[in-house]
Amino acid sequence: MIGVRGLYFAYDKGKDFIRDISFEVRQGEIFGFLGPSGAGKSTLQKILSGILRNYRGNIRVLDTEIKHRSESFYENIGMVFEFPNLYGKFTALENLLFFSSLYENRAPDPMLLLERVGLAGDMHKKVNDYSKGMKMRLAFVRAILHQPSLLFLDEPTSGLDPGYARIIKELILEQKKEGRTIILTTHNMHDAEELCDRVAFIVDGQVRALDTPHALRAGKRDVEVSYTYRSGEQEEAGLAVLSALHRDKEFMGRLNAGLLTGIHSKEHSLEDVFIELTGRCLK
């Protein structure tokens, strides 16, 4: 679906902001760009979707060199921006009907999707009166309404409470089941870990690592085990390594003596791996 080779990009003929990026995205996968704010994630998404075209290198999206894309290219593209671009003086329903009219592919009844994202009761309200979370939900519906084969989602759960974030994530997974390819741009490691088949760590305009979330976590140091135990009148804490737990004399001694009061394994998250590989935080 997407092939990128030797991509470079600079704003206003300045220093390269995106540097020597190459990767491929397979049909039907959720591919995540994971990194801190300002790392180049959104810029990369804008390049892949044809918004920024003064790049160097080769980019093919939907079998089209993106510099030479035609208007029909966007018949198969859906996009959600971190800051939704909707017509504020239109109602939610008017926004959807207007955008649907721009595509050849006949969109289904928007009411079902509005109900799914909790906006059916506000569909006749002007979007200027919507909160950011409501705008994000409406923008997501607009992006999938014409049933595109490729979705670009930039921080799609930004501004949403946990309940609506869960609904959006369920809809994203439904899009995947229907065979759509999804590019997910985020600094939310929980979203990336939960949704993505593969992720690319983006830092300072470069890809620092690219693999499945499981492989990235598994490739790092062993899982740590923290535990608490009775020591006289007090409770103390200890730390061990899971793979060597049976050889840890202090842990085994306290276990056999019946002194343990609690035990907890700490698996590595994508954020742990990201920090270890890049020395940067995701925020």
Wavefront OBJ file of the C-alpha trace (Angstrom):
o trace
v 0.000 0.000 0.000
v 2.856 2.375 0.832
v 6.507 2.222 -0.174
v 8.991 4.899 0.969
v 12.631 5.004 -0.157
v 15.251 7.554 0.878
v 12.801 10.249 1.990
v 14.129 13.722 2.852
v 12.075 16.840 3.547
v 12.888 20.411 4.602
v 10.623 23.350 5.394
v 11.348 26.546 3.408
v 14.664 25.283 1.990
v 16.122 25.003 5.468
v 17.781 22.113 7.236
v 16.306 18.671 6.489
v 13.549 17.935 8.998
v 12.871 14.392 7.698
v 16.085 12.483 6.966
v 16.674 9.249 5.047
v 13.467 7.403 5.949
v 12.566 4.117 4.211
v 9.789 1.651 5.044
v 6.815 -0.242 3.610
v 3.234 -0.612 4.810
v 1.320 -3.756 3.911
v -2.309 -3.888 2.895
v -4.672 -4.383 5.818
v -2.237 -3.527 8.616
v -2.296 -0.788 11.226
v 1.091 0.919 11.051
v 1.989 3.373 13.791
v 4.301 6.357 13.912
v 5.242 6.685 17.564
v 7.236 9.560 18.974
v 7.226 12.778 21.025
v 5.682 16.030 19.859
v 7.791 17.716 17.190
v 9.501 14.491 16.122
v 8.191 14.635 12.540
v 5.207 12.267 12.769
v 2.557 14.662 11.478
v 4.911 15.995 8.792
v 5.485 12.454 7.579
v 1.743 11.848 7.468
v 1.222 15.018 5.422
v 3.884 13.886 2.952
v 2.338 10.431 2.564
v -1.110 11.904 2.000
v 0.123 14.319 -0.687
v -0.305 17.552 1.269
v 3.451 18.260 1.279
v 5.083 17.388 -2.056
v 8.447 19.174 -2.096
v 10.266 16.115 -0.752
v 13.259 14.200 -2.077
v 13.164 10.454 -2.544
v 10.511 8.025 -3.752
v 7.062 7.541 -2.265
v 4.396 5.281 -3.742
v 0.958 5.238 -2.143
v -1.827 3.109 -3.646
v 0.544 2.389 -6.560
v 0.916 6.125 -7.273
v 4.049 8.259 -6.967
v 2.657 10.839 -4.585
v 4.123 13.826 -6.461
v 2.068 12.831 -9.485
v -1.182 11.968 -7.730
v -4.438 12.997 -9.392
v -7.640 14.253 -7.781
v -9.075 10.730 -7.907
v -6.326 9.649 -5.484
v -8.365 11.071 -2.608
v -11.362 8.887 -3.419
v -9.475 6.147 -1.566
v -8.054 8.262 1.278
v -9.596 9.177 4.636
v -7.920 11.544 7.093
v -8.292 12.634 10.702
v -6.146 15.588 11.759
v -5.123 16.255 15.367
v -6.966 19.594 15.100
v -10.234 18.847 13.228
v -10.970 20.977 10.156
v -14.754 21.142 9.996
v -17.222 23.798 8.872
v -18.198 25.466 12.125
v -21.342 27.156 10.820
v -22.673 23.832 9.513
v -24.347 21.289 11.750
v -22.713 17.894 12.192
v -25.142 16.301 9.733
v -24.620 19.103 7.191
v -20.848 18.596 7.427
v -21.188 14.884 6.702
v -23.656 15.330 3.855
v -21.485 17.994 2.247
v -18.268 15.964 2.437
v -20.088 12.857 1.221
v -21.187 14.762 -1.881
v -17.527 15.309 -2.850
v -16.864 11.581 -3.361
v -17.994 9.289 -6.131
v -18.372 6.384 -3.742
v -21.855 6.576 -2.303
v -21.592 6.871 1.477
v -23.887 4.885 3.787
v -26.422 6.563 6.054
v -24.332 8.677 8.481
v -26.882 8.207 11.261
v -25.544 4.787 12.228
v -22.022 6.150 12.689
v -23.252 9.247 14.522
v -25.059 6.968 16.937
v -21.920 4.843 17.424
v -19.852 7.882 18.442
v -22.584 9.434 20.603
v -23.427 12.395 18.361
v -26.892 11.457 17.086
v -28.532 13.718 19.664
v -26.349 16.665 18.595
v -26.408 16.164 14.826
v -28.414 19.369 14.253
v -26.137 21.474 16.470
v -23.614 23.781 14.781
v -20.078 22.456 14.997
v -18.846 25.788 16.429
v -20.734 24.776 19.584
v -18.987 21.400 19.803
v -16.228 20.590 22.270
v -12.877 19.364 20.925
v -13.814 15.795 21.785
v -17.087 16.062 19.856
v -15.232 17.519 16.870
v -12.739 14.640 16.975
v -15.536 12.085 16.924
v -17.258 13.860 14.042
v -13.988 14.115 12.114
v -13.470 10.371 12.496
v -16.944 9.652 11.117
v -16.257 11.973 8.182
v -12.967 10.177 7.442
v -14.523 6.710 7.157
v -17.890 7.663 5.687
v -16.844 7.190 2.036
v -15.238 3.820 2.882
v -11.650 4.601 1.813
v -9.044 1.869 1.442
v -6.368 3.895 3.298
v -6.843 5.880 6.510
v -4.466 8.449 8.009
v -5.284 9.034 11.675
v -3.386 11.739 13.562
v -3.944 11.410 17.336
v -7.524 10.099 16.793
v -8.263 9.761 20.536
v -6.936 13.218 21.476
v -9.388 15.105 23.698
v -11.630 12.067 24.239
v -12.673 10.645 27.587
v -11.884 6.928 28.130
v -15.366 5.785 27.063
v -15.343 7.531 23.692
v -11.671 6.702 23.159
v -12.644 3.028 23.485
v -15.423 3.446 20.900
v -13.042 5.076 18.405
v -10.490 2.299 18.917
v -13.195 -0.308 18.325
v -14.133 1.444 15.075
v -10.463 1.525 14.019
v -10.185 -2.242 14.538
v -13.407 -2.737 12.583
v -11.888 -0.799 9.682
v -8.895 -3.150 9.783
v -11.176 -6.209 9.738
v -12.801 -4.830 6.606
v -9.383 -4.837 4.905
v -8.456 -1.174 5.192
v -4.894 -0.031 5.776
v -4.402 2.463 8.606
v -1.564 4.848 9.412
v -1.818 5.830 13.078
v 0.234 8.816 14.230
v 0.447 9.184 17.993
v 2.562 9.810 21.064
v 0.110 7.695 23.082
v 1.975 4.432 23.649
v -1.158 2.693 24.966
v -3.026 3.337 21.696
v -0.037 2.173 19.655
v 0.454 -0.967 21.715
v -3.231 -1.850 21.622
v -3.901 -1.139 17.949
v -0.772 -1.395 15.825
v 0.584 -4.406 13.947
v 3.921 -2.602 13.576
v 5.303 0.685 14.857
v 8.113 2.984 13.805
v 9.847 5.063 16.477
v 10.300 8.584 15.053
v 12.802 10.940 16.710
v 14.244 14.117 15.178
v 12.899 13.231 11.730
v 14.419 9.743 11.618
v 13.224 6.178 12.184
v 15.115 4.811 15.190
v 13.371 1.401 15.293
v 10.642 -0.453 13.382
v 8.996 -3.732 14.377
v 5.913 -5.237 16.015
v 5.155 -3.970 19.536
v 5.726 -7.481 20.890
v 9.123 -7.862 19.198
v 10.270 -4.451 20.424
v 9.298 -5.274 24.000
v 10.719 -8.795 23.867
v 14.065 -7.573 22.552
v 14.852 -5.606 25.675
v 16.151 -6.604 29.106
v 14.457 -9.277 31.201
v 11.202 -8.695 33.048
v 11.687 -7.409 36.565
v 9.833 -8.798 39.576
v 9.194 -6.588 42.576
v 8.074 -8.136 45.833
v 7.408 -7.241 49.445
v 8.215 -9.328 52.513
v 8.015 -9.217 56.302
v 11.175 -8.190 58.100
v 10.548 -8.171 61.832
v 7.802 -5.635 62.491
v 8.243 -3.935 59.117
v 7.484 -4.690 55.480
v 10.430 -4.393 53.090
v 10.683 -4.434 49.281
v 12.920 -6.484 47.025
v 13.661 -6.714 43.302
v 14.628 -9.702 41.159
v 14.820 -10.779 37.506
v 12.085 -13.133 36.304
v 14.299 -15.527 34.305
v 16.677 -15.961 37.286
v 14.062 -15.932 40.019
v 14.689 -19.555 41.011
v 18.397 -18.784 41.466
v 17.876 -15.633 43.520
v 18.895 -16.750 47.036
v 17.284 -13.829 48.841
v 13.949 -14.235 47.035
v 13.880 -18.044 47.407
v 14.843 -17.799 51.084
v 11.980 -15.403 51.822
v 9.590 -17.498 49.729
v 10.472 -20.730 51.531
v 10.238 -18.995 54.887
v 6.723 -17.774 54.076
v 7.720 -14.131 54.429
v 6.430 -12.829 51.082
v 3.450 -10.463 51.308
v 3.181 -9.449 47.647
v 4.724 -10.028 44.218
v 4.363 -8.166 40.951
v 6.000 -8.562 37.522
v 6.815 -5.444 35.544
v 6.706 -6.100 31.795
v 8.305 -3.503 29.565
v 5.951 -1.144 27.754
v 6.575 0.470 24.392
v 7.393 3.657 26.271
v 10.110 1.848 28.259
v 11.599 0.522 25.020
v 11.320 3.920 23.335
v 13.150 5.676 26.164
v 15.860 3.004 26.255
v 16.452 3.166 22.482
v 16.210 6.908 21.998
v 16.855 8.520 25.366
v 13.672 10.558 24.830
v 10.229 10.578 26.428
v 7.034 10.296 24.402
v 5.373 13.409 25.840
l 1 2 3 4 5 6 7 8 9 10 11 12 13 14 15 16 17 18 19 20 21 22 23 24 25 26 27 28 29 30 31 32 33 34 35 36 37 38 39 40 41 42 43 44 45 46 47 48 49 50 51 52 53 54 55 56 57 58 59 60 61 62 63 64 65 66 67 68 69 70 71 72 73 74 75 76 77 78 79 80 81 82 83 84 85 86 87 88 89 90 91 92 93 94 95 96 97 98 99 100 101 102 103 104 105 106 107 108 109 110 111 112 113 114 115 116 117 118 119 120 121 122 123 124 125 126 127 128 129 130 131 132 133 134 135 136 137 138 139 140 141 142 143 144 145 146 147 148 149 150 151 152 153 154 155 156 157 158 159 160 161 162 163 164 165 166 167 168 169 170 171 172 173 174 175 176 177 178 179 180 181 182 183 184 185 186 187 188 189 190 191 192 193 194 195 196 197 198 199 200 201 202 203 204 205 206 207 208 209 210 211 212 213 214 215 216 217 218 219 220 221 222 223 224 225 226 227 228 229 230 231 232 233 234 235 236 237 238 239 240 241 242 243 244 245 246 247 248 249 250 251 252 253 254 255 256 257 258 259 260 261 262 263 264 265 266 267 268 269 270 271 272 273 274 275 276 277 278 279 280 281 282 283
